[in-house]
Amino acid sequence: MIKQNISFDISVYDSLEELLKEDKELMQLAIAAREKAYAPYSGFNVGAAVLLENGKVVTGSNQENAAYPSGLCAERVAVFYAGANYPGVKIKKIAITAASVNYVVERAAAPCGNCRQAISEYEVKQDSPIALFLMGEKGKVLQCNAIADILPLAFTSNYL
């Protein structure tokens, strides 16, 4: 048996103000998208902004449904919109932010497993990393260099 360690590096910014201008603007668009979330059941509002290689930005917010599995996370709303409307255009970065109606979210919100898998599909398809910028309602911003960093053992088309 061989033991292996899987690890990755992240950049931690103390606040939104420390980000590069382009990344700060992307997160601000994610915050605006978060305000449009439809989350009457969880009270947990998420916004995502996707920067495409052609400079276009698409946004999404979580959309809940009384039949819980029928809802969709902000990340997949934005990524699937980008894929449907800009096929073949690479995704460069995704900013994700979350807020709750019940408390102040001070920890960076990471994508759920379904969203990680969906983003991974695009990262593999385009053969280039998708940077992630993650934040709560306030506080630190985390930057991951690729979805593969936070989903290192992804199920990909290579298995099919």
BALOBA-1460 file (C-alpha; in Angstrom, 3 decimals):
// residues 160
<rec num="1" residu="m" x="0.000" y="0.000" z="0.000"/>
<rec num="2" residu="i" x="1.090" y="3.535" z="-0.782"/>
<rec num="3" residu="k" x="-0.308" y="6.509" z="1.083"/>
<rec num="4" residu="q" x="-0.709" y="9.668" z="-0.939"/>
<rec num="5" residu="n" x="-1.564" y="13.145" z="0.192"/>
<rec num="6" residu="i" x="-3.873" y="15.312" z="-1.886"/>
<rec num="7" residu="s" x="-3.565" y="19.005" z="-1.100"/>
<rec num="8" residu="f" x="-3.924" y="22.350" z="-2.781"/>
<rec num="9" residu="d" x="-3.132" y="25.994" z="-2.201"/>
<rec num="10" residu="i" x="-5.683" y="28.755" z="-1.761"/>
<rec num="11" residu="s" x="-5.271" y="32.496" z="-1.527"/>
<rec num="12" residu="v" x="-7.033" y="34.161" z="1.387"/>
<rec num="13" residu="y" x="-7.953" y="37.826" z="1.146"/>
<rec num="14" residu="d" x="-9.060" y="39.642" z="4.287"/>
<rec num="15" residu="s" x="-11.815" y="41.433" z="2.408"/>
<rec num="16" residu="l" x="-13.310" y="42.162" z="-0.982"/>
<rec num="17" residu="e" x="-11.200" y="45.323" z="-1.129"/>
<rec num="18" residu="e" x="-7.972" y="43.305" z="-1.478"/>
<rec num="19" residu="l" x="-9.029" y="41.652" z="-4.741"/>
<rec num="20" residu="l" x="-7.835" y="42.761" z="-8.145"/>
<rec num="21" residu="k" x="-10.293" y="45.143" z="-9.819"/>
<rec num="22" residu="e" x="-11.622" y="42.490" z="-12.242"/>
<rec num="23" residu="d" x="-12.150" y="39.962" z="-9.438"/>
<rec num="24" residu="k" x="-13.782" y="42.513" z="-7.140"/>
<rec num="25" residu="e" x="-16.192" y="43.534" z="-9.906"/>
<rec num="26" residu="l" x="-17.027" y="39.875" z="-10.549"/>
<rec num="27" residu="m" x="-17.787" y="39.341" z="-6.854"/>
<rec num="28" residu="q" x="-19.926" y="42.486" z="-6.789"/>
<rec num="29" residu="l" x="-21.967" y="41.013" z="-9.648"/>
<rec num="30" residu="a" x="-22.322" y="37.795" z="-7.646"/>
<rec num="31" residu="i" x="-23.543" y="39.844" z="-4.671"/>
<rec num="32" residu="a" x="-26.132" y="41.550" z="-6.900"/>
<rec num="33" residu="a" x="-27.235" y="38.125" z="-8.176"/>
<rec num="34" residu="r" x="-27.512" y="36.888" z="-4.579"/>
<rec num="35" residu="e" x="-30.084" y="39.592" z="-3.925"/>
<rec num="36" residu="k" x="-32.288" y="37.998" z="-6.618"/>
<rec num="37" residu="a" x="-32.230" y="34.537" z="-5.044"/>
<rec num="38" residu="y" x="-35.509" y="32.738" z="-4.487"/>
<rec num="39" residu="a" x="-34.876" y="30.908" z="-1.214"/>
<rec num="40" residu="p" x="-38.122" y="31.006" z="0.823"/>
<rec num="41" residu="y" x="-37.483" y="27.597" z="2.410"/>
<rec num="42" residu="s" x="-33.838" y="27.712" z="3.437"/>
<rec num="43" residu="g" x="-33.415" y="31.473" z="3.752"/>
<rec num="44" residu="f" x="-29.910" y="30.884" z="2.359"/>
<rec num="45" residu="n" x="-29.330" y="33.161" z="-0.632"/>
<rec num="46" residu="v" x="-26.504" y="32.418" z="-3.037"/>
<rec num="47" residu="g" x="-25.273" y="34.384" z="-6.031"/>
<rec num="48" residu="a" x="-22.757" y="33.421" z="-8.692"/>
<rec num="49" residu="a" x="-21.062" y="35.373" z="-11.459"/>
<rec num="50" residu="v" x="-19.227" y="33.610" z="-14.286"/>
<rec num="51" residu="l" x="-16.539" y="35.387" z="-16.303"/>
<rec num="52" residu="l" x="-16.167" y="33.982" z="-19.799"/>
<rec num="53" residu="e" x="-13.067" y="34.117" z="-21.980"/>
<rec num="54" residu="n" x="-14.839" y="36.552" z="-24.335"/>
<rec num="55" residu="g" x="-15.297" y="39.041" z="-21.470"/>
<rec num="56" residu="k" x="-19.012" y="38.384" z="-20.992"/>
<rec num="57" residu="v" x="-20.304" y="37.828" z="-17.469"/>
<rec num="58" residu="v" x="-23.369" y="35.765" z="-16.685"/>
<rec num="59" residu="t" x="-24.965" y="35.537" z="-13.265"/>
<rec num="60" residu="g" x="-27.259" y="33.210" z="-11.423"/>
<rec num="61" residu="s" x="-28.931" y="32.848" z="-8.052"/>
<rec num="62" residu="n" x="-30.302" y="29.839" z="-6.250"/>
<rec num="63" residu="q" x="-33.904" y="29.012" z="-7.125"/>
<rec num="64" residu="e" x="-35.690" y="26.844" z="-4.558"/>
<rec num="65" residu="n" x="-38.814" y="24.795" z="-4.999"/>
<rec num="66" residu="a" x="-41.243" y="23.263" z="-2.506"/>
<rec num="67" residu="a" x="-40.172" y="19.909" z="-3.964"/>
<rec num="68" residu="y" x="-36.591" y="20.394" z="-2.778"/>
<rec num="69" residu="p" x="-34.737" y="18.386" z="-5.438"/>
<rec num="70" residu="s" x="-36.394" y="20.505" z="-8.132"/>
<rec num="71" residu="g" x="-34.512" y="23.631" z="-7.070"/>
<rec num="72" residu="l" x="-31.188" y="24.671" z="-8.539"/>
<rec num="73" residu="c" x="-28.066" y="26.211" z="-7.014"/>
<rec num="74" residu="a" x="-26.742" y="29.586" z="-8.156"/>
<rec num="75" residu="e" x="-23.556" y="28.098" z="-9.566"/>
<rec num="76" residu="r" x="-25.368" y="25.689" z="-11.867"/>
<rec num="77" residu="v" x="-27.896" y="28.335" z="-12.940"/>
<rec num="78" residu="a" x="-25.000" y="30.552" z="-14.082"/>
<rec num="79" residu="v" x="-22.769" y="27.820" z="-15.532"/>
<rec num="80" residu="f" x="-25.591" y="26.151" z="-17.459"/>
<rec num="81" residu="y" x="-26.758" y="29.529" z="-18.794"/>
<rec num="82" residu="a" x="-23.206" y="30.225" z="-19.959"/>
<rec num="83" residu="g" x="-22.974" y="26.813" z="-21.619"/>
<rec num="84" residu="a" x="-26.343" y="27.171" z="-23.323"/>
<rec num="85" residu="n" x="-25.815" y="30.715" z="-24.580"/>
<rec num="86" residu="y" x="-22.057" y="30.760" z="-25.197"/>
<rec num="87" residu="p" x="-21.191" y="27.216" z="-26.295"/>
<rec num="88" residu="g" x="-17.489" y="26.684" z="-26.802"/>
<rec num="89" residu="v" x="-16.522" y="29.832" z="-24.867"/>
<rec num="90" residu="k" x="-14.268" y="28.981" z="-21.931"/>
<rec num="91" residu="i" x="-15.149" y="29.877" z="-18.352"/>
<rec num="92" residu="k" x="-12.276" y="31.746" z="-16.714"/>
<rec num="93" residu="k" x="-13.570" y="32.505" z="-13.218"/>
<rec num="94" residu="i" x="-16.593" y="32.079" z="-10.988"/>
<rec num="95" residu="a" x="-17.388" y="34.268" z="-7.988"/>
<rec num="96" residu="i" x="-19.757" y="32.804" z="-5.397"/>
<rec num="97" residu="t" x="-21.264" y="34.484" z="-2.351"/>
<rec num="98" residu="a" x="-23.859" y="33.500" z="0.225"/>
<rec num="99" residu="a" x="-26.008" y="35.257" z="2.826"/>
<rec num="100" residu="s" x="-28.680" y="34.037" z="5.213"/>
<rec num="101" residu="v" x="-31.840" y="35.677" z="6.469"/>
<rec num="102" residu="n" x="-31.167" y="33.991" z="9.843"/>
<rec num="103" residu="y" x="-27.566" y="34.994" z="10.561"/>
<rec num="104" residu="v" x="-24.586" y="36.815" z="9.068"/>
<rec num="105" residu="v" x="-22.530" y="34.456" z="6.913"/>
<rec num="106" residu="e" x="-18.917" y="35.317" z="7.673"/>
<rec num="107" residu="r" x="-17.349" y="32.156" z="6.217"/>
<rec num="108" residu="a" x="-16.677" y="31.685" z="2.528"/>
<rec num="109" residu="a" x="-19.352" y="29.504" z="0.940"/>
<rec num="110" residu="a" x="-18.028" y="26.725" z="-1.266"/>
<rec num="111" residu="p" x="-20.023" y="24.982" z="-4.002"/>
<rec num="112" residu="c" x="-22.000" y="21.881" z="-3.035"/>
<rec num="113" residu="g" x="-21.023" y="18.503" z="-4.475"/>
<rec num="114" residu="n" x="-23.474" y="18.730" z="-7.379"/>
<rec num="115" residu="c" x="-22.125" y="22.137" z="-8.365"/>
<rec num="116" residu="r" x="-18.522" y="20.983" z="-8.061"/>
<rec num="117" residu="q" x="-19.311" y="18.112" z="-10.425"/>
<rec num="118" residu="a" x="-21.093" y="20.410" z="-12.895"/>
<rec num="119" residu="i" x="-18.249" y="22.945" z="-12.901"/>
<rec num="120" residu="s" x="-15.738" y="20.110" z="-13.236"/>
<rec num="121" residu="e" x="-17.462" y="18.992" z="-16.447"/>
<rec num="122" residu="y" x="-16.738" y="22.407" z="-17.998"/>
<rec num="123" residu="e" x="-13.187" y="22.543" z="-16.659"/>
<rec num="124" residu="v" x="-12.413" y="19.133" z="-18.179"/>
<rec num="125" residu="k" x="-14.214" y="19.949" z="-21.444"/>
<rec num="126" residu="q" x="-12.325" y="23.206" z="-21.941"/>
<rec num="127" residu="d" x="-9.016" y="21.730" z="-20.725"/>
<rec num="128" residu="s" x="-8.192" y="24.778" z="-18.635"/>
<rec num="129" residu="p" x="-8.731" y="25.661" z="-14.988"/>
<rec num="130" residu="i" x="-11.674" y="27.654" z="-13.680"/>
<rec num="131" residu="a" x="-10.667" y="29.915" z="-10.784"/>
<rec num="132" residu="l" x="-13.140" y="30.226" z="-7.918"/>
<rec num="133" residu="f" x="-13.628" y="33.205" z="-5.623"/>
<rec num="134" residu="l" x="-15.665" y="32.331" z="-2.550"/>
<rec num="135" residu="m" x="-17.115" y="34.529" z="0.171"/>
<rec num="136" residu="g" x="-19.938" y="34.744" z="2.632"/>
<rec num="137" residu="e" x="-21.929" y="37.875" z="3.253"/>
<rec num="138" residu="k" x="-18.821" y="39.572" z="4.588"/>
<rec num="139" residu="g" x="-15.348" y="38.650" z="5.705"/>
<rec num="140" residu="k" x="-12.546" y="36.811" z="3.984"/>
<rec num="141" residu="v" x="-12.521" y="35.857" z="0.312"/>
<rec num="142" residu="l" x="-10.952" y="32.557" z="-0.708"/>
<rec num="143" residu="q" x="-9.468" y="31.977" z="-4.142"/>
<rec num="144" residu="c" x="-9.054" y="28.458" z="-5.495"/>
<rec num="145" residu="n" x="-7.088" y="28.094" z="-8.708"/>
<rec num="146" residu="a" x="-9.278" y="25.332" z="-10.170"/>
<rec num="147" residu="i" x="-12.370" y="23.292" z="-9.403"/>
<rec num="148" residu="a" x="-10.092" y="20.249" z="-9.567"/>
<rec num="149" residu="d" x="-8.476" y="21.549" z="-6.371"/>
<rec num="150" residu="i" x="-11.689" y="21.126" z="-4.375"/>
<rec num="151" residu="l" x="-12.881" y="18.049" z="-6.283"/>
<rec num="152" residu="p" x="-9.631" y="16.133" z="-6.779"/>
<rec num="153" residu="l" x="-11.205" y="12.727" z="-7.473"/>
<rec num="154" residu="a" x="-13.871" y="13.911" z="-9.883"/>
<rec num="155" residu="f" x="-15.926" y="11.549" z="-12.007"/>
<rec num="156" residu="t" x="-15.226" y="12.598" z="-15.597"/>
<rec num="157" residu="s" x="-16.031" y="11.444" z="-19.096"/>
<rec num="158" residu="n" x="-12.755" y="9.491" z="-19.039"/>
<rec num="159" residu="y" x="-14.606" y="6.815" z="-17.079"/>
<rec num="160" residu="l" x="-17.277" y="6.366" z="-19.735"/>
